[in-house]
Amino acid sequence: MKKYALRITVAAVALLATGIGTPASAQSTQPTSGPGTTYGPRCTKITSGRLCASVIDANHDIVVQYAKNSGKRIKARIGYERAGKNHWKGWFYLKAGKTKTKLWNDAYPQKGCPKFIGKIQVKGQQTFQTPPASCN
């Protein structure tokens, strides 16, 4: 369990370092690449927040994060789509001013740079998605 918690912490720090924790007006939606560690984030602004997807290349992990800026509390789940298949984590509640980060260990192939899409499905609304992300 400690190893998993450490990987979540590393992933969240990597996303914050790439600008997710900064105000939306100061962020770019263009991908940035780290020195062989983090690729992304690829982000999209949705009505009440910002959804981003990244690859932590050193561990081949996929990270999807949603920062909720405004609006009522939601029930949602975060996931990603690769090669036409969805991968979801469990449902959670999130209120304005909070952020939810989900990590999939060893989910990104070691060969090639296939694209994937970060997603959030909001109960009673729709599924929102990021632009395609990859290790490029």
PyMOL CGO cylinders between C-alpha atoms (Angstrom):
from pymol import cmd
from pymol.cgo import CYLINDER

trace = [
    CYLINDER, 0.00, 0.00, 0.00, 2.88, 2.40, 0.76, 0.3, 1, 1, 1, 1, 1, 1,
    CYLINDER, 2.88, 2.40, 0.76, 4.34, 1.92, -2.74, 0.3, 1, 1, 1, 1, 1, 1,
    CYLINDER, 4.34, 1.92, -2.74, 0.97, 2.81, -4.32, 0.3, 1, 1, 1, 1, 1, 1,
    CYLINDER, 0.97, 2.81, -4.32, 0.61, 5.92, -2.11, 0.3, 1, 1, 1, 1, 1, 1,
    CYLINDER, 0.61, 5.92, -2.11, 4.12, 7.02, -3.08, 0.3, 1, 1, 1, 1, 1, 1,
    CYLINDER, 4.12, 7.02, -3.08, 3.34, 6.64, -6.80, 0.3, 1, 1, 1, 1, 1, 1,
    CYLINDER, 3.34, 6.64, -6.80, 0.13, 8.70, -6.41, 0.3, 1, 1, 1, 1, 1, 1,
    CYLINDER, 0.13, 8.70, -6.41, 2.13, 11.40, -4.62, 0.3, 1, 1, 1, 1, 1, 1,
    CYLINDER, 2.13, 11.40, -4.62, 4.82, 11.40, -7.32, 0.3, 1, 1, 1, 1, 1, 1,
    CYLINDER, 4.82, 11.40, -7.32, 2.14, 11.61, -10.03, 0.3, 1, 1, 1, 1, 1, 1,
    CYLINDER, 2.14, 11.61, -10.03, 0.33, 14.49, -8.34, 0.3, 1, 1, 1, 1, 1, 1,
    CYLINDER, 0.33, 14.49, -8.34, 3.59, 16.39, -7.84, 0.3, 1, 1, 1, 1, 1, 1,
    CYLINDER, 3.59, 16.39, -7.84, 4.50, 15.83, -11.49, 0.3, 1, 1, 1, 1, 1, 1,
    CYLINDER, 4.50, 15.83, -11.49, 1.13, 17.20, -12.62, 0.3, 1, 1, 1, 1, 1, 1,
    CYLINDER, 1.13, 17.20, -12.62, 1.44, 20.22, -10.31, 0.3, 1, 1, 1, 1, 1, 1,
    CYLINDER, 1.44, 20.22, -10.31, 4.92, 20.88, -11.64, 0.3, 1, 1, 1, 1, 1, 1,
    CYLINDER, 4.92, 20.88, -11.64, 3.50, 21.01, -15.16, 0.3, 1, 1, 1, 1, 1, 1,
    CYLINDER, 3.50, 21.01, -15.16, 0.96, 23.66, -14.23, 0.3, 1, 1, 1, 1, 1, 1,
    CYLINDER, 0.96, 23.66, -14.23, -2.25, 21.95, -13.18, 0.3, 1, 1, 1, 1, 1, 1,
    CYLINDER, -2.25, 21.95, -13.18, -2.18, 23.63, -9.77, 0.3, 1, 1, 1, 1, 1, 1,
    CYLINDER, -2.18, 23.63, -9.77, -1.94, 27.10, -11.29, 0.3, 1, 1, 1, 1, 1, 1,
    CYLINDER, -1.94, 27.10, -11.29, -4.94, 29.23, -12.30, 0.3, 1, 1, 1, 1, 1, 1,
    CYLINDER, -4.94, 29.23, -12.30, -6.49, 28.27, -15.65, 0.3, 1, 1, 1, 1, 1, 1,
    CYLINDER, -6.49, 28.27, -15.65, -5.61, 31.65, -17.11, 0.3, 1, 1, 1, 1, 1, 1,
    CYLINDER, -5.61, 31.65, -17.11, -1.91, 30.93, -16.55, 0.3, 1, 1, 1, 1, 1, 1,
    CYLINDER, -1.91, 30.93, -16.55, -1.96, 27.43, -18.04, 0.3, 1, 1, 1, 1, 1, 1,
    CYLINDER, -1.96, 27.43, -18.04, -1.37, 26.23, -21.56, 0.3, 1, 1, 1, 1, 1, 1,
    CYLINDER, -1.37, 26.23, -21.56, -3.30, 23.36, -23.08, 0.3, 1, 1, 1, 1, 1, 1,
    CYLINDER, -3.30, 23.36, -23.08, -0.24, 22.38, -25.11, 0.3, 1, 1, 1, 1, 1, 1,
    CYLINDER, -0.24, 22.38, -25.11, 1.75, 19.35, -23.98, 0.3, 1, 1, 1, 1, 1, 1,
    CYLINDER, 1.75, 19.35, -23.98, 5.05, 19.80, -22.23, 0.3, 1, 1, 1, 1, 1, 1,
    CYLINDER, 5.05, 19.80, -22.23, 7.64, 17.12, -21.85, 0.3, 1, 1, 1, 1, 1, 1,
    CYLINDER, 7.64, 17.12, -21.85, 9.91, 16.46, -18.95, 0.3, 1, 1, 1, 1, 1, 1,
    CYLINDER, 9.91, 16.46, -18.95, 13.35, 14.92, -19.08, 0.3, 1, 1, 1, 1, 1, 1,
    CYLINDER, 13.35, 14.92, -19.08, 12.19, 11.36, -19.67, 0.3, 1, 1, 1, 1, 1, 1,
    CYLINDER, 12.19, 11.36, -19.67, 9.69, 11.37, -16.81, 0.3, 1, 1, 1, 1, 1, 1,
    CYLINDER, 9.69, 11.37, -16.81, 6.43, 13.18, -17.51, 0.3, 1, 1, 1, 1, 1, 1,
    CYLINDER, 6.43, 13.18, -17.51, 4.62, 13.77, -20.79, 0.3, 1, 1, 1, 1, 1, 1,
    CYLINDER, 4.62, 13.77, -20.79, 1.67, 16.11, -20.79, 0.3, 1, 1, 1, 1, 1, 1,
    CYLINDER, 1.67, 16.11, -20.79, -0.54, 17.26, -19.45, 0.3, 1, 1, 1, 1, 1, 1,
    CYLINDER, -0.54, 17.26, -19.45, -3.10, 17.42, -22.20, 0.3, 1, 1, 1, 1, 1, 1,
    CYLINDER, -3.10, 17.42, -22.20, -5.96, 19.42, -20.73, 0.3, 1, 1, 1, 1, 1, 1,
    CYLINDER, -5.96, 19.42, -20.73, -9.44, 20.61, -21.52, 0.3, 1, 1, 1, 1, 1, 1,
    CYLINDER, -9.44, 20.61, -21.52, -11.45, 23.25, -19.72, 0.3, 1, 1, 1, 1, 1, 1,
    CYLINDER, -11.45, 23.25, -19.72, -15.00, 22.18, -18.92, 0.3, 1, 1, 1, 1, 1, 1,
    CYLINDER, -15.00, 22.18, -18.92, -17.81, 24.20, -17.38, 0.3, 1, 1, 1, 1, 1, 1,
    CYLINDER, -17.81, 24.20, -17.38, -16.76, 23.88, -13.75, 0.3, 1, 1, 1, 1, 1, 1,
    CYLINDER, -16.76, 23.88, -13.75, -13.11, 22.87, -13.91, 0.3, 1, 1, 1, 1, 1, 1,
    CYLINDER, -13.11, 22.87, -13.91, -10.16, 21.45, -15.79, 0.3, 1, 1, 1, 1, 1, 1,
    CYLINDER, -10.16, 21.45, -15.79, -9.49, 17.84, -16.85, 0.3, 1, 1, 1, 1, 1, 1,
    CYLINDER, -9.49, 17.84, -16.85, -5.91, 16.75, -17.63, 0.3, 1, 1, 1, 1, 1, 1,
    CYLINDER, -5.91, 16.75, -17.63, -4.15, 13.54, -18.68, 0.3, 1, 1, 1, 1, 1, 1,
    CYLINDER, -4.15, 13.54, -18.68, -0.43, 12.71, -18.50, 0.3, 1, 1, 1, 1, 1, 1,
    CYLINDER, -0.43, 12.71, -18.50, 2.02, 9.84, -18.83, 0.3, 1, 1, 1, 1, 1, 1,
    CYLINDER, 2.02, 9.84, -18.83, 4.63, 9.25, -16.15, 0.3, 1, 1, 1, 1, 1, 1,
    CYLINDER, 4.63, 9.25, -16.15, 7.05, 7.53, -18.52, 0.3, 1, 1, 1, 1, 1, 1,
    CYLINDER, 7.05, 7.53, -18.52, 9.56, 6.25, -15.95, 0.3, 1, 1, 1, 1, 1, 1,
    CYLINDER, 9.56, 6.25, -15.95, 6.86, 3.96, -14.51, 0.3, 1, 1, 1, 1, 1, 1,
    CYLINDER, 6.86, 3.96, -14.51, 4.63, 3.72, -17.61, 0.3, 1, 1, 1, 1, 1, 1,
    CYLINDER, 4.63, 3.72, -17.61, 1.79, 5.14, -15.53, 0.3, 1, 1, 1, 1, 1, 1,
    CYLINDER, 1.79, 5.14, -15.53, -1.25, 7.01, -16.80, 0.3, 1, 1, 1, 1, 1, 1,
    CYLINDER, -1.25, 7.01, -16.80, -2.51, 9.88, -14.65, 0.3, 1, 1, 1, 1, 1, 1,
    CYLINDER, -2.51, 9.88, -14.65, -5.85, 11.67, -15.06, 0.3, 1, 1, 1, 1, 1, 1,
    CYLINDER, -5.85, 11.67, -15.06, -6.75, 14.62, -12.85, 0.3, 1, 1, 1, 1, 1, 1,
    CYLINDER, -6.75, 14.62, -12.85, -9.82, 16.82, -12.47, 0.3, 1, 1, 1, 1, 1, 1,
    CYLINDER, -9.82, 16.82, -12.47, -9.66, 20.17, -10.67, 0.3, 1, 1, 1, 1, 1, 1,
    CYLINDER, -9.66, 20.17, -10.67, -13.18, 21.44, -9.87, 0.3, 1, 1, 1, 1, 1, 1,
    CYLINDER, -13.18, 21.44, -9.87, -13.27, 25.24, -9.73, 0.3, 1, 1, 1, 1, 1, 1,
    CYLINDER, -13.27, 25.24, -9.73, -16.96, 26.01, -9.26, 0.3, 1, 1, 1, 1, 1, 1,
    CYLINDER, -16.96, 26.01, -9.26, -20.48, 24.68, -9.13, 0.3, 1, 1, 1, 1, 1, 1,
    CYLINDER, -20.48, 24.68, -9.13, -22.33, 22.18, -6.98, 0.3, 1, 1, 1, 1, 1, 1,
    CYLINDER, -22.33, 22.18, -6.98, -20.89, 18.94, -5.64, 0.3, 1, 1, 1, 1, 1, 1,
    CYLINDER, -20.89, 18.94, -5.64, -20.80, 16.18, -8.25, 0.3, 1, 1, 1, 1, 1, 1,
    CYLINDER, -20.80, 16.18, -8.25, -20.68, 12.42, -8.29, 0.3, 1, 1, 1, 1, 1, 1,
    CYLINDER, -20.68, 12.42, -8.29, -18.18, 11.30, -10.90, 0.3, 1, 1, 1, 1, 1, 1,
    CYLINDER, -18.18, 11.30, -10.90, -15.59, 8.78, -11.94, 0.3, 1, 1, 1, 1, 1, 1,
    CYLINDER, -15.59, 8.78, -11.94, -12.30, 9.30, -13.74, 0.3, 1, 1, 1, 1, 1, 1,
    CYLINDER, -12.30, 9.30, -13.74, -10.92, 7.08, -16.47, 0.3, 1, 1, 1, 1, 1, 1,
    CYLINDER, -10.92, 7.08, -16.47, -9.07, 6.90, -19.74, 0.3, 1, 1, 1, 1, 1, 1,
    CYLINDER, -9.07, 6.90, -19.74, -9.62, 5.37, -23.16, 0.3, 1, 1, 1, 1, 1, 1,
    CYLINDER, -9.62, 5.37, -23.16, -6.90, 3.65, -25.18, 0.3, 1, 1, 1, 1, 1, 1,
    CYLINDER, -6.90, 3.65, -25.18, -7.40, 1.54, -28.32, 0.3, 1, 1, 1, 1, 1, 1,
    CYLINDER, -7.40, 1.54, -28.32, -11.17, 1.96, -28.02, 0.3, 1, 1, 1, 1, 1, 1,
    CYLINDER, -11.17, 1.96, -28.02, -11.36, 0.50, -24.50, 0.3, 1, 1, 1, 1, 1, 1,
    CYLINDER, -11.36, 0.50, -24.50, -12.41, 2.46, -21.40, 0.3, 1, 1, 1, 1, 1, 1,
    CYLINDER, -12.41, 2.46, -21.40, -10.70, 1.98, -18.02, 0.3, 1, 1, 1, 1, 1, 1,
    CYLINDER, -10.70, 1.98, -18.02, -12.53, 3.51, -15.02, 0.3, 1, 1, 1, 1, 1, 1,
    CYLINDER, -12.53, 3.51, -15.02, -11.79, 4.02, -11.34, 0.3, 1, 1, 1, 1, 1, 1,
    CYLINDER, -11.79, 4.02, -11.34, -14.61, 4.05, -8.76, 0.3, 1, 1, 1, 1, 1, 1,
    CYLINDER, -14.61, 4.05, -8.76, -17.24, 6.73, -8.22, 0.3, 1, 1, 1, 1, 1, 1,
    CYLINDER, -17.24, 6.73, -8.22, -16.50, 9.65, -5.87, 0.3, 1, 1, 1, 1, 1, 1,
    CYLINDER, -16.50, 9.65, -5.87, -17.98, 12.98, -4.78, 0.3, 1, 1, 1, 1, 1, 1,
    CYLINDER, -17.98, 12.98, -4.78, -16.14, 16.24, -5.43, 0.3, 1, 1, 1, 1, 1, 1,
    CYLINDER, -16.14, 16.24, -5.43, -16.95, 19.82, -4.47, 0.3, 1, 1, 1, 1, 1, 1,
    CYLINDER, -16.95, 19.82, -4.47, -15.65, 23.14, -5.80, 0.3, 1, 1, 1, 1, 1, 1,
    CYLINDER, -15.65, 23.14, -5.80, -12.07, 23.95, -4.84, 0.3, 1, 1, 1, 1, 1, 1,
    CYLINDER, -12.07, 23.95, -4.84, -11.01, 20.29, -4.71, 0.3, 1, 1, 1, 1, 1, 1,
    CYLINDER, -11.01, 20.29, -4.71, -8.97, 18.10, -7.04, 0.3, 1, 1, 1, 1, 1, 1,
    CYLINDER, -8.97, 18.10, -7.04, -9.12, 14.36, -7.72, 0.3, 1, 1, 1, 1, 1, 1,
    CYLINDER, -9.12, 14.36, -7.72, -6.16, 12.45, -9.20, 0.3, 1, 1, 1, 1, 1, 1,
    CYLINDER, -6.16, 12.45, -9.20, -6.28, 8.85, -10.41, 0.3, 1, 1, 1, 1, 1, 1,
    CYLINDER, -6.28, 8.85, -10.41, -3.30, 6.71, -11.39, 0.3, 1, 1, 1, 1, 1, 1,
    CYLINDER, -3.30, 6.71, -11.39, -3.07, 3.50, -13.41, 0.3, 1, 1, 1, 1, 1, 1,
    CYLINDER, -3.07, 3.50, -13.41, 0.22, 1.71, -12.71, 0.3, 1, 1, 1, 1, 1, 1,
    CYLINDER, 0.22, 1.71, -12.71, 2.09, 0.24, -15.69, 0.3, 1, 1, 1, 1, 1, 1,
    CYLINDER, 2.09, 0.24, -15.69, -0.87, 1.02, -17.99, 0.3, 1, 1, 1, 1, 1, 1,
    CYLINDER, -0.87, 1.02, -17.99, 1.14, 2.70, -20.73, 0.3, 1, 1, 1, 1, 1, 1,
    CYLINDER, 1.14, 2.70, -20.73, 2.95, 0.39, -23.19, 0.3, 1, 1, 1, 1, 1, 1,
    CYLINDER, 2.95, 0.39, -23.19, 6.75, 0.41, -23.10, 0.3, 1, 1, 1, 1, 1, 1,
    CYLINDER, 6.75, 0.41, -23.10, 6.93, 0.39, -26.92, 0.3, 1, 1, 1, 1, 1, 1,
    CYLINDER, 6.93, 0.39, -26.92, 5.45, 2.98, -29.22, 0.3, 1, 1, 1, 1, 1, 1,
    CYLINDER, 5.45, 2.98, -29.22, 3.54, 6.07, -28.21, 0.3, 1, 1, 1, 1, 1, 1,
    CYLINDER, 3.54, 6.07, -28.21, -0.13, 5.17, -28.49, 0.3, 1, 1, 1, 1, 1, 1,
    CYLINDER, -0.13, 5.17, -28.49, -2.60, 7.94, -27.84, 0.3, 1, 1, 1, 1, 1, 1,
    CYLINDER, -2.60, 7.94, -27.84, -5.05, 7.85, -24.98, 0.3, 1, 1, 1, 1, 1, 1,
    CYLINDER, -5.05, 7.85, -24.98, -7.83, 10.15, -23.79, 0.3, 1, 1, 1, 1, 1, 1,
    CYLINDER, -7.83, 10.15, -23.79, -8.47, 11.21, -20.19, 0.3, 1, 1, 1, 1, 1, 1,
    CYLINDER, -8.47, 11.21, -20.19, -12.14, 11.14, -19.19, 0.3, 1, 1, 1, 1, 1, 1,
    CYLINDER, -12.14, 11.14, -19.19, -14.51, 12.15, -16.41, 0.3, 1, 1, 1, 1, 1, 1,
    CYLINDER, -14.51, 12.15, -16.41, -18.05, 10.81, -16.33, 0.3, 1, 1, 1, 1, 1, 1,
    CYLINDER, -18.05, 10.81, -16.33, -20.38, 12.98, -14.25, 0.3, 1, 1, 1, 1, 1, 1,
    CYLINDER, -20.38, 12.98, -14.25, -23.56, 11.34, -12.94, 0.3, 1, 1, 1, 1, 1, 1,
    CYLINDER, -23.56, 11.34, -12.94, -26.62, 12.97, -14.49, 0.3, 1, 1, 1, 1, 1, 1,
    CYLINDER, -26.62, 12.97, -14.49, -24.52, 14.87, -17.03, 0.3, 1, 1, 1, 1, 1, 1,
    CYLINDER, -24.52, 14.87, -17.03, -22.17, 13.60, -19.70, 0.3, 1, 1, 1, 1, 1, 1,
    CYLINDER, -22.17, 13.60, -19.70, -18.66, 12.25, -20.17, 0.3, 1, 1, 1, 1, 1, 1,
    CYLINDER, -18.66, 12.25, -20.17, -16.00, 14.90, -20.78, 0.3, 1, 1, 1, 1, 1, 1,
    CYLINDER, -16.00, 14.90, -20.78, -12.61, 14.14, -22.30, 0.3, 1, 1, 1, 1, 1, 1,
    CYLINDER, -12.61, 14.14, -22.30, -9.16, 15.59, -22.87, 0.3, 1, 1, 1, 1, 1, 1,
    CYLINDER, -9.16, 15.59, -22.87, -7.48, 15.96, -26.24, 0.3, 1, 1, 1, 1, 1, 1,
    CYLINDER, -7.48, 15.96, -26.24, -5.48, 12.82, -27.09, 0.3, 1, 1, 1, 1, 1, 1,
    CYLINDER, -5.48, 12.82, -27.09, -2.28, 12.43, -25.04, 0.3, 1, 1, 1, 1, 1, 1,
    CYLINDER, -2.28, 12.43, -25.04, 0.79, 10.28, -25.67, 0.3, 1, 1, 1, 1, 1, 1,
    CYLINDER, 0.79, 10.28, -25.67, 4.50, 10.15, -24.86, 0.3, 1, 1, 1, 1, 1, 1,
    CYLINDER, 4.50, 10.15, -24.86, 5.24, 12.68, -27.63, 0.3, 1, 1, 1, 1, 1, 1,
]
cmd.load_cgo(trace, "trace")
